[in-house]
Amino acid sequence: MQTEQNENVLVIRETPGCLWIFGLFFATVGGVFVWGALGGFTDWGSQSLWMLAVAFAMGSIAVAVGVWIIHGAPVTRVRLDRLEKDVLITRYGLFGKRVSLYEFDEIEQFALLEEADDESNPIFSLAMNLHSGETVKISSLPSHDRRFKENFVFQTNEFMHKQLASTGMIFELEDEYEN
C-alpha cells in the first residue's frame, strides 16, 4: 500500500501486481494444456482419449485458478477528500471497475480488521466501520505485520479528524525522526 497526501486529499493505493503475475502464469500454462488437448499438440492424433481428457481437465482447472487469483486481488484506490467530505473507493479488477462512495458522516472510523490465515495466525486488513454497524473491508491483501496496517488506520482517521493521535503514537513518530 502506498499513500499520497496533500492539504485536502489523501490517496491510498494497493496494487497486487505479484498476485496478478502469479494468476497469469496459472492461466497461461493451463491455457496451453487446454489448447493442446483440443488439437494443438503435434502428436494429438496418437494420444489416447483419456490422456487428452486429463490434459483438458487439468488445464481448465489451472485457468480457473488463475482467474480466481486475479479476481480476488483487485487494484484498490481509496481517495479521501476533505473539501467534498467523502471517501471514494475504486476497485479495478478482471471484470471491470467497481466504485463505492461514502460521506464522512456515514463513517464512524477506519479500523484494523483482524482475521486468521490458514495456520490460525492473525492477519490484518484496512477496514472502515460505518455508523450503521457495517464493516467495509478495503484491503484485499492482508498482512501479518500489524503495525504496517495500523499506520494506515491512524493516517486515515487523523486525516478525517475522526480520531486524535494517542501519546504512544506521537512518541513512536518522534523516535523515528531521531534515527
N, CA, C and O of each residue as an XYZ file, in Angstrom:
716
protein
N       0.837     -1.167      0.000
C       0.000      0.000      0.000
C       0.889      1.238      0.000
O       1.931      1.283      0.653
N       0.448      2.229     -0.744
C       1.173      3.495     -0.831
C       0.189      4.639     -0.595
O      -0.999      4.534     -0.900
N       0.714      5.729     -0.046
C      -0.143      6.890      0.177
C       0.446      8.115     -0.494
O       1.660      8.265     -0.631
N      -0.455      8.976     -0.901
C      -0.112     10.315     -1.392
C      -1.039     11.278     -0.675
O      -2.242     11.035     -0.579
N      -0.480     12.373     -0.170
C      -1.309     13.298      0.581
C      -0.929     14.728      0.256
O       0.248     15.075      0.160
N      -1.955     15.549      0.089
C      -1.756     16.993      0.050
C      -2.684     17.591      1.101
O      -3.187     16.870      1.963
N      -2.909     18.858      1.041
C      -3.675     19.533      2.089
C      -5.095     18.993      2.242
O      -5.584     18.862      3.365
N      -5.762     18.677      1.135
C      -7.174     18.301      1.211
C      -7.496     16.910      0.683
O      -8.649     16.486      0.761
N      -6.523     16.191      0.151
C      -6.792     14.881     -0.430
C      -5.745     13.880      0.050
O      -4.546     14.159      0.041
N      -6.225     12.708      0.470
C      -5.364     11.589      0.823
C      -5.742     10.426     -0.084
O      -6.913     10.055     -0.165
N      -4.755      9.849     -0.766
C      -4.997      8.726     -1.655
C      -4.165      7.545     -1.175
O      -2.958      7.662     -0.968
N      -4.830      6.405     -1.002
C      -4.152      5.154     -0.641
C      -4.328      4.202     -1.814
O      -5.442      3.992     -2.295
N      -3.212      3.626     -2.270
C      -3.246      2.683     -3.395
C      -2.717      1.331     -2.944
O      -1.721      1.238     -2.227
N      -3.402      0.297     -3.379
C      -2.957     -1.071     -3.138
C      -2.925     -1.773     -4.492
O      -3.961     -1.960     -5.130
N      -1.738     -2.156     -4.918
C      -1.559     -2.755     -6.226
C      -0.951     -4.151     -6.068
O       0.240     -4.271     -5.782
N      -1.749     -5.204     -6.248
C      -1.260     -6.567     -6.064
C      -0.648     -7.154     -7.343
O      -1.087     -8.200     -7.821
N       0.347     -6.491     -7.880
C       0.956     -6.908     -9.144
C       1.520     -8.307     -9.126
O       1.377     -9.040    -10.105
N       2.160     -8.698     -8.035
C       2.749    -10.044     -7.958
C       1.669    -11.120     -8.028
O       1.869    -12.160     -8.656
N       0.531    -10.878     -7.391
C      -0.557    -11.854     -7.464
C      -1.128    -11.944     -8.871
O      -1.502    -13.025     -9.327
N      -1.196    -10.814     -9.556
C      -1.690    -10.840    -10.929
C      -0.733    -11.612    -11.837
O      -1.173    -12.349    -12.719
N       0.556    -11.446    -11.629
C       1.545    -12.195    -12.422
C       1.425    -13.691    -12.131
O       1.479    -14.515    -13.044
N       1.261    -14.031    -10.858
C       1.097    -15.422    -10.452
C      -0.152    -16.026    -11.085
O      -0.101    -17.135    -11.618
N      -1.273    -15.307    -11.033
C      -2.511    -15.775    -11.641
C      -2.396    -15.897    -13.150
O      -2.928    -16.836    -13.743
N      -1.705    -14.952    -13.773
C      -1.498    -15.004    -15.218
C      -0.650    -16.208    -15.606
O      -0.879    -16.823    -16.648
N       0.326    -16.544    -14.772
C       1.147    -17.736    -15.011
C       0.262    -18.986    -15.020
O       0.361    -19.805    -15.933
N      -0.601    -19.136    -14.010
C      -1.501    -20.287    -13.960
C      -2.393    -20.333    -15.193
O      -2.528    -21.379    -15.829
N      -3.000    -19.202    -15.530
C      -3.928    -19.161    -16.653
C      -3.219    -19.469    -17.975
O      -3.781    -20.153    -18.831
N      -2.000    -18.973    -18.147
C      -1.263    -19.203    -19.390
C      -0.870    -20.668    -19.543
O      -1.104    -21.269    -20.592
N      -0.278    -21.239    -18.508
C       0.132    -22.650    -18.581
C      -1.088    -23.543    -18.742
O      -1.068    -24.486    -19.532
N      -2.158    -23.250    -17.994
C      -3.382    -24.026    -18.151
C      -3.969    -23.888    -19.544
O      -4.474    -24.860    -20.106
N      -3.908    -22.686    -20.103
C      -4.410    -22.457    -21.457
C      -3.658    -23.261    -22.497
O      -4.252    -23.721    -23.472
N      -2.371    -23.435    -22.306
C      -1.577    -24.258    -23.230
C      -2.063    -25.702    -23.189
O      -2.173    -26.347    -24.231
N      -2.356    -26.215    -21.996
C      -2.848    -27.592    -21.888
C      -4.231    -27.742    -22.511
O      -4.500    -28.746    -23.170
N      -5.105    -26.773    -22.318
C      -6.432    -26.819    -22.933
C      -6.303    -26.767    -24.444
O      -6.942    -27.549    -25.148
N      -5.479    -25.852    -24.951
C      -5.264    -25.738    -26.396
C      -4.715    -27.042    -26.968
O      -5.155    -27.499    -28.023
N      -3.760    -27.633    -26.270
C      -3.175    -28.888    -26.741
C      -4.176    -30.026    -26.755
O      -4.193    -30.826    -27.690
N      -5.009    -30.107    -25.731
C      -5.997    -31.183    -25.665
C      -7.084    -31.035    -26.719
O      -7.736    -32.012    -27.087
N      -7.277    -29.825    -27.199
C      -8.285    -29.590    -28.238
C      -7.723    -29.715    -29.650
O      -8.405    -29.380    -30.618
N      -6.494    -30.190    -29.776
C      -5.923    -30.432    -31.099
C      -4.645    -29.682    -31.374
O      -4.114    -29.783    -32.480
N      -4.138    -28.949    -30.439
C      -2.937    -28.151    -30.646
C      -1.632    -28.918    -30.526
O      -0.609    -28.463    -31.037
N      -1.637    -30.079    -29.859
C      -0.411    -30.871    -29.743
C      -0.054    -31.444    -31.109
O      -0.936    -31.818    -31.882
N       1.244    -31.512    -31.404
C       1.666    -32.060    -32.697
C       1.373    -33.546    -32.797
O       1.148    -34.059    -33.893
N       1.372    -34.243    -31.672
C       1.065    -35.675    -31.691
C      -0.336    -35.955    -31.147
O      -0.581    -36.991    -30.528
N      -1.243    -35.016    -31.388
C      -2.592    -35.109    -30.847
C      -3.293    -36.389    -31.297
O      -3.983    -37.017    -30.494
N      -3.139    -36.781    -32.528
C      -3.805    -37.967    -33.065
C      -3.314    -39.261    -32.452
O      -4.047    -40.250    -32.436
N      -2.087    -39.279    -31.944
C      -1.546    -40.519    -31.361
C      -1.779    -40.621    -29.855
O      -1.438    -41.635    -29.247
N      -2.352    -39.589    -29.250
C      -2.611    -39.621    -27.807
C      -3.929    -40.346    -27.524
O      -4.879    -40.288    -28.305
N      -3.947    -41.020    -26.392
C      -5.184    -41.710    -26.004
C      -6.210    -40.676    -25.548
O      -5.871    -39.569    -25.131
N      -7.458    -41.075    -25.641
C      -8.544    -40.178    -25.298
C      -8.503    -39.793    -23.817
O      -8.781    -38.645    -23.470
N      -8.162    -40.733    -22.952
C      -8.120    -40.421    -21.527
C      -7.009    -39.419    -21.216
O      -7.167    -38.585    -20.325
N      -5.885    -39.490    -21.942
C      -4.781    -38.544    -21.728
C      -5.193    -37.128    -22.153
O      -4.865    -36.149    -21.482
N      -5.903    -37.036    -23.258
C      -6.391    -35.726    -23.701
C      -7.424    -35.168    -22.724
O      -7.450    -33.963    -22.473
N      -8.275    -36.037    -22.170
C      -9.274    -35.600    -21.198
C      -8.597    -35.100    -19.916
O      -9.022    -34.097    -19.342
N      -7.549    -35.793    -19.469
C      -6.818    -35.366    -18.271
C      -6.131    -34.020    -18.530
O      -6.169    -33.131    -17.679
N      -5.505    -33.870    -19.700
C      -4.835    -32.608    -20.039
C      -5.846    -31.470    -20.100
O      -5.578    -30.366    -19.625
N      -7.020    -31.744    -20.694
C      -8.054    -30.718    -20.773
C      -8.562    -30.340    -19.382
O      -8.721    -29.156    -19.082
N      -8.818    -31.333    -18.536
C      -9.343    -31.071    -17.184
C      -8.318    -30.310    -16.346
O      -8.670    -29.327    -15.694
N      -7.075    -30.739    -16.352
C      -6.045    -30.072    -15.560
C      -5.800    -28.648    -16.074
O      -5.611    -27.719    -15.289
N      -5.804    -28.496    -17.386
C      -5.645    -27.159    -17.954
C      -6.793    -26.243    -17.596
O      -6.579    -25.070    -17.287
N      -8.010    -26.761    -17.634
C      -9.181    -25.962    -17.268
C      -9.127    -25.549    -15.805
O      -9.475    -24.420    -15.461
N      -8.693    -26.460    -14.948
C      -8.564    -26.136    -13.522
C      -7.520    -25.042    -13.329
O      -7.740    -24.113    -12.552
N      -6.393    -25.137    -14.019
C      -5.341    -24.122    -13.893
C      -5.825    -22.762    -14.380
O      -5.524    -21.745    -13.755
N      -6.566    -22.726    -15.477
C      -7.114    -21.455    -15.969
C      -8.086    -20.877    -14.934
O      -8.057    -19.678    -14.657
N      -8.943    -21.726    -14.365
C      -9.897    -21.252    -13.363
C      -9.182    -20.724    -12.120
O      -9.596    -19.711    -11.556
N      -8.128    -21.387    -11.694
C      -7.366    -20.926    -10.525
C      -6.701    -19.583    -10.834
O      -6.705    -18.687     -9.990
N      -6.142    -19.436    -12.010
C      -5.527    -18.165    -12.394
C      -6.521    -17.022    -12.395
O      -6.225    -15.936    -11.897
N      -7.695    -17.259    -12.950
C      -8.740    -16.219    -12.967
C      -9.194    -15.920    -11.543
O      -9.428    -14.758    -11.211
N      -9.323    -16.934    -10.697
C      -9.740    -16.746     -9.303
C      -8.715    -15.913     -8.530
O      -9.091    -15.039     -7.749
N      -7.420    -16.180     -8.743
C      -6.370    -15.415     -8.061
C      -6.433    -13.945     -8.467
O      -6.375    -13.058     -7.615
N      -6.550    -13.693     -9.758
C      -6.584    -12.307    -10.241
C      -7.856    -11.606     -9.775
O      -7.821    -10.442     -9.375
N      -8.974    -12.316     -9.830
C     -10.254    -11.720     -9.407
C     -10.253    -11.386     -7.916
O     -10.869    -10.401     -7.509
N      -9.582    -12.178     -7.108
C      -9.569    -11.963     -5.666
C      -8.643    -10.862     -5.196
O      -8.630    -10.538     -4.009
N      -7.870    -10.280     -6.091
C      -6.909     -9.242     -5.706
C      -7.029     -8.038     -6.630
O      -6.159     -7.818     -7.473
N      -8.099     -7.252     -6.484
C      -8.232     -6.081     -7.355
C      -7.269     -4.963     -6.959
O      -6.816     -4.889     -5.817
N      -6.974     -4.110     -7.912
C      -6.219     -2.892     -7.620
C      -7.199     -1.960     -6.908
O      -8.277     -1.669     -7.426
N      -6.818     -1.499     -5.723
C      -7.717     -0.683     -4.912
C      -7.148      0.714     -4.748
O      -5.960      0.897     -4.480
N      -8.025      1.698     -4.916
C      -7.646      3.108     -4.722
C      -8.683      3.747     -3.813
O      -9.873      3.762     -4.126
N      -8.222      4.275     -2.682
C      -9.096      4.945     -1.724
C      -8.725      6.419     -1.745
O      -7.569      6.778     -1.520
N      -9.714      7.277     -2.019
C      -9.479      8.723     -2.103
C     -10.345      9.413     -1.059
O     -11.573      9.395     -1.138
N      -9.684     10.022     -0.080
C     -10.373     10.794      0.957
C     -10.242     12.263      0.608
O      -9.133     12.760      0.411
N     -11.363     12.961      0.529
C     -11.381     14.359      0.127
C     -12.022     15.187      1.236
O     -13.205     15.027      1.535
N     -11.236     16.068      1.840
C     -11.749     16.924      2.920
C     -12.728     17.976      2.415
O     -13.678     18.322      3.118
N     -12.509     18.487      1.206
C     -13.403     19.528      0.681
C     -14.779     18.961      0.350
O     -15.799     19.563      0.685
N     -14.808     17.821     -0.297
C     -16.082     17.179     -0.641
C     -16.651     16.376      0.525
O     -17.823     15.999      0.514
N     -15.810     16.115      1.539
C     -16.176     15.328      2.715
C     -16.714     13.953      2.313
O     -17.779     13.523      2.756
N     -15.928     13.273      1.448
C     -16.323     11.931      1.042
C     -15.106     11.029      0.872
O     -13.966     11.484      0.771
N     -15.398      9.732      0.845
C     -14.389      8.700      0.620
C     -14.827      7.919     -0.605
O     -15.919      7.352     -0.631
N     -13.974      7.891     -1.619
C     -14.254      7.185     -2.860
C     -13.351      5.958     -2.912
O     -12.126      6.085     -2.914
N     -13.953      4.772     -2.954
C     -13.199      3.521     -3.047
C     -13.417      2.964     -4.447
O     -14.546      2.666     -4.838
N     -12.332      2.827     -5.198
C     -12.397      2.313     -6.559
C     -11.576      1.038     -6.627
O     -10.407      1.016     -6.242
N     -12.202     -0.026     -7.123
C     -11.520     -1.311     -7.283
C     -11.512     -1.662     -8.765
O     -12.561     -1.727     -9.405
N     -10.311     -1.889     -9.301
C     -10.145     -2.282    -10.690
C      -9.809     -3.768    -10.697
O      -8.777     -4.181    -10.169
N     -10.682     -4.563    -11.294
C     -10.476     -5.995    -11.311
C     -10.505     -6.551    -12.715
O     -10.504     -5.821    -13.706
N     -10.529     -7.844    -12.763
C     -10.518     -8.559    -14.026
C     -11.774     -8.287    -14.848
O     -11.730     -8.295    -16.078
N     -12.883     -8.048    -14.173
C     -14.153     -7.873    -14.879
C     -14.675     -6.445    -14.838
O     -15.874     -6.209    -14.987
N     -13.766     -5.492    -14.636
C     -14.183     -4.101    -14.683
C     -13.889     -3.336    -13.410
O     -13.123     -3.772    -12.550
N     -14.525     -2.181    -13.322
C     -14.285     -1.244    -12.229
C     -15.519     -1.180    -11.340
O     -16.648     -1.112    -11.827
N     -15.286     -1.203    -10.007
C     -16.366     -1.035     -9.037
C     -16.054      0.197     -8.199
O     -14.933      0.361     -7.717
N     -17.048      1.059     -8.028
C     -16.863      2.310     -7.297
C     -17.861      2.364     -6.148
O     -19.041      2.055     -6.317
N     -17.367      2.765     -4.970
C     -18.222      2.978     -3.797
C     -17.918      4.366     -3.247
O     -16.757      4.766     -3.156
N     -18.965      5.094     -2.883
C     -18.804      6.445     -2.358
C     -19.468      6.518     -0.983
O     -20.622      6.123     -0.816
N     -18.719      7.031      0.000
C     -19.218      7.187      1.356
C     -18.971      8.618      1.801
O     -17.905      9.180      1.548
N     -19.953      9.201      2.458
C     -19.802     10.530      3.039
C     -19.089     10.394      4.384
O     -19.205      9.363      5.046
N     -18.357     11.422      4.787
C     -17.673     11.402      6.087
C     -18.670     11.126      7.221
O     -18.333     10.446      8.190
N     -19.886     11.649      7.102
C     -20.882     11.481      8.155
C     -21.340     10.028      8.298
O     -21.812      9.636      9.365
N     -21.206      9.223      7.235
C     -21.586      7.809      7.293
C     -20.532      6.962      7.995
O     -20.826      5.859      8.458
N     -19.307      7.471      8.074
C     -18.170      6.685      8.550
C     -17.927      6.962     10.026
O     -17.782      8.111     10.443
N     -17.885      5.899     10.801
C     -17.533      6.034     12.213
C     -16.030      6.222     12.341
O     -15.566      7.169     12.976
N     -15.269      5.310     11.729
C     -13.811      5.420     11.714
C     -13.224      4.338     10.823
O     -13.897      3.364     10.486
N     -11.981      4.512     10.449
C     -11.228      3.449      9.801
C     -10.702      2.549     10.905
O     -10.383      3.024     11.995
N     -10.611      1.262     10.635
C     -10.235      0.310     11.678
C      -9.328     -0.761     11.106
O      -9.153     -0.888      9.895
N      -8.763     -1.519     12.017
C      -7.916     -2.650     11.685
C      -8.776     -3.899     11.801
O      -9.320     -4.181     12.868
N      -8.903     -4.641     10.723
C      -9.698     -5.863     10.709
C      -8.759     -7.037     10.916
O      -7.834     -7.251     10.131
N      -9.000     -7.795     11.975
C      -8.149     -8.950     12.283
C      -8.875    -10.232     11.890
O     -10.014    -10.469     12.292
N      -8.194    -11.046     11.101
C      -8.712    -12.341     10.684
C      -7.630    -13.382     10.955
O      -6.573    -13.051     11.494
N      -7.881    -14.614     10.593
C      -6.890    -15.673     10.772
C      -6.539    -16.264      9.410
O      -7.404    -16.422      8.549
N      -5.263    -16.586      9.228
C      -4.851    -17.227      7.986
C      -5.066    -18.737      8.090
O      -5.696    -19.211      9.035
N      -4.543    -19.492      7.121
C      -4.729    -20.945      7.084
C      -4.137    -21.652      8.296
O      -4.603    -22.725      8.679
N      -3.129    -21.066      8.892
C      -2.459    -21.673     10.039
C      -2.906    -21.045     11.360
O      -2.237    -21.206     12.381
N      -4.013    -20.346     11.346
C      -4.613    -19.683     12.512
C      -3.752    -18.554     13.079
O      -3.909    -18.188     14.244
N      -2.861    -18.006     12.285
C      -2.087    -16.834     12.688
C      -2.878    -15.586     12.325
O      -3.583    -15.580     11.317
N      -2.776    -14.532     13.124
C      -3.555    -13.324     12.818
C      -3.006    -12.584     11.595
O      -1.796    -12.436     11.426
N      -3.927    -12.127     10.753
C      -3.593    -11.261      9.618
C      -4.492    -10.036      9.713
O      -5.608    -10.105     10.227
N      -3.987     -8.918      9.212
C      -4.657     -7.638      9.410
C      -4.931     -6.958      8.078
O      -4.119     -7.008      7.154
N      -6.096     -6.321      8.002
C      -6.510     -5.589      6.810
C      -7.055     -4.229      7.216
O      -7.492     -4.030      8.350
N      -7.022     -3.304      6.278
C      -7.631     -1.994      6.475
C      -9.132     -2.127      6.224
O      -9.553     -2.700      5.219
N      -9.932     -1.594      7.146
C     -11.384     -1.653      7.016
C     -11.977     -0.322      7.446
O     -11.286      0.541      7.988
N     -13.258     -0.175      7.196
C     -13.954      1.054      7.529
C     -15.242      0.674      8.269
O     -16.066     -0.076      7.747
N     -15.406      1.195      9.481
C     -16.635      0.964     10.255
C     -17.618      2.095      9.964
O     -17.278      3.273     10.079
N     -18.830      1.723      9.590
C     -19.870      2.698      9.308
C     -20.769      2.854     10.533
O     -20.832      1.963     11.380
N     -21.452      3.974     10.622
C     -22.359      4.222     11.736
C     -23.514      3.217     11.744
O     -24.117      2.984     12.792
N     -23.826      2.628     10.604
C     -24.901      1.644     10.518
C     -24.515      0.303     11.139
O     -25.355     -0.587     11.265
N     -23.237      0.155     11.530
C     -22.759     -1.097     12.106
C     -22.056     -1.988     11.104
O     -21.466     -3.001     11.481
N     -22.110     -1.630      9.839
C     -21.471     -2.416      8.788
C     -19.961     -2.138      8.779
O     -19.520     -1.015      9.022
N     -19.189     -3.182      8.496
C     -17.750     -3.042      8.329
C     -17.416     -3.302      6.872
O     -17.732     -4.365      6.338
N     -16.781     -2.341      6.232
C     -16.397     -2.446      4.826
C     -14.904     -2.760      4.771
O     -14.075     -1.953      5.191
N     -14.573     -3.937      4.251
C     -13.169     -4.320      4.104
C     -12.605     -3.619      2.880
O     -13.154     -3.725      1.783
N     -11.518     -2.912      3.073
C     -10.924     -2.141      1.985
C      -9.767     -2.888      1.345
O      -9.683     -2.982      0.121
N      -8.891     -3.410      2.160
C      -7.675     -4.050      1.668
C      -7.956     -5.480      1.228
O      -8.566     -6.247      1.973
N      -7.519     -5.848      0.026
C      -7.656     -7.229     -0.424
C      -6.384     -8.023     -0.143
O      -6.350     -9.236     -0.351
N      -5.344     -7.347      0.326
C      -4.084     -8.010      0.650
C      -3.809     -7.878      2.149
O      -3.202     -6.897      2.577
N      -4.247     -8.851      2.951
C      -3.968     -8.771      4.378
C      -2.482     -8.963      4.657
O      -1.744     -9.512      3.840
N      -2.065     -8.498      5.829
C      -0.656     -8.549      6.207
C      -0.514     -9.129      7.612
O      -1.383     -8.936      8.463
N       0.583     -9.837      7.846
C       0.889    -10.330      9.185
C       1.463     -9.217     10.054
O       1.509     -9.340     11.278
N       1.898     -8.137      9.425
C       2.511     -7.021     10.136
C       1.422     -6.052     10.610
O       0.903     -5.256      9.827
N       1.092     -6.131     11.874
C       0.030     -5.307     12.444
C       0.349     -3.820     12.345
O      -0.515     -3.020     11.987
N       1.576     -3.450     12.659
C       1.950     -2.023     12.667
C       1.855     -1.404     11.278
O       1.508     -0.231     11.142
N       2.159     -2.185     10.252
C       2.078     -1.665      8.882
C       0.657     -1.205      8.577
O       0.460     -0.098      8.075
N      -0.327     -2.036      8.873
C      -1.723     -1.674      8.607
C      -2.229     -0.626      9.603
O      -3.051      0.216      9.243
N      -1.746     -0.668     10.852
C      -2.154      0.334     11.845
C      -1.769      1.739     11.409
O      -2.488      2.698     11.689
N      -0.649      1.863     10.733
C      -0.217      3.184     10.249
C      -1.249      3.774      9.290
O      -1.513      4.976      9.332
N      -1.832      2.948      8.433
C      -2.855      3.438      7.506
C      -4.136      3.796      8.248
O      -4.797      4.779      7.912
N      -4.485      3.007      9.247
C      -5.669      3.306     10.063
C      -5.485      4.655     10.746
O      -6.374      5.505     10.699
N      -4.348      4.850     11.373
C      -4.061      6.105     12.076
C      -4.070      7.286     11.103
O      -4.661      8.327     11.391
N      -3.415      7.122      9.954
C      -3.312      8.218      8.986
C      -4.684      8.623      8.446
O      -4.968      9.816      8.331
N      -5.531      7.659      8.115
C      -6.850      7.990      7.563
C      -7.750      8.626      8.616
O      -8.448      9.599      8.329
N      -7.740      8.085      9.830
C      -8.584      8.666     10.886
C      -8.127     10.075     11.235
O      -8.953     10.961     11.453
N      -6.841     10.281     11.289
C      -6.323     11.617     11.589
C      -6.679     12.597     10.469
O      -7.030     13.746     10.735
N      -6.589     12.142      9.224
C      -6.913     12.997      8.080
C      -8.384     13.420      8.118
O      -8.717     14.558      7.783
N      -9.263     12.499      8.528
C     -10.695     12.789      8.582
C     -11.109     13.438      9.900
O     -12.280     13.771     10.083
N     -10.168     13.621     10.812
C     -10.445     14.162     12.144
C     -11.430     13.284     12.902
O     -12.299     13.778     13.620
N     -11.281     11.970     12.729
C     -12.150     11.016     13.416
C     -11.509     10.481     14.691
O     -12.203      9.950     15.558
N     -10.202     10.614     14.811
C      -9.509     10.056     15.958
C      -8.307     10.929     16.264
O      -7.552     11.289     15.361
N      -8.128     11.268     17.511
C      -6.963     12.041     17.898
C      -5.770     11.114     18.074
O      -5.931      9.943     18.418
N      -4.591     11.632     17.843
C      -3.383     10.832     17.993
C      -3.149     10.525     19.459
O      -3.243     11.408     20.311
N      -2.841      9.257     19.751
C      -2.527      8.902     21.125
C      -1.088      9.296     21.426
O      -0.276      9.432     20.510
N      -0.773      9.479     22.686
C       0.590      9.888     23.048
C       1.600      8.821     22.669
O       2.732      9.140     22.304
N       1.204      7.552     22.752
C       2.126      6.479     22.362
C       2.505      6.575     20.900
O       3.667      6.376     20.545
N       1.537      6.877     20.046
C       1.814      7.010     18.623
C       2.682      8.229     18.342
O       3.558      8.183     17.479
N       2.445      9.304     19.058
C       3.244     10.511     18.855
C       4.689     10.264     19.251
O       5.608     10.673     18.542
N       4.897      9.594     20.386
C       6.265      9.300     20.820
C       6.963      8.358     19.854
O       8.160      8.509     19.611
N       6.242      7.387     19.294
C       6.835      6.480     18.317
C       7.261      7.256     17.078
O       8.330      6.990     16.528
N       6.449      8.209     16.626
C       6.808      9.004     15.461
C       8.034      9.870     15.743
O       8.903     10.014     14.883
N       8.107     10.450     16.952
C       9.261     11.259     17.298
C      10.524     10.419     17.344
O      11.589     10.884     16.938
N      10.424      9.182     17.833
C      11.577      8.292     17.881
C      12.077      7.962     16.481
O      13.283      7.803     16.288
N      11.175      7.855     15.487
C      11.582      7.563     14.124
C      12.397      8.714     13.533
O      13.342      8.486     12.779
N      12.031      9.940     13.874
C      12.751     11.089     13.322
C      14.131     11.260     13.939
O      15.012     11.846     13.310
N      14.338     10.765     15.147
C      15.623     10.889     15.803
C      16.693     10.007     15.174
O      17.877     10.340     15.222
N      16.289      8.894     14.588
C      17.245      7.932     13.996
C      17.842      8.415     12.748
O      18.656      7.719     12.142
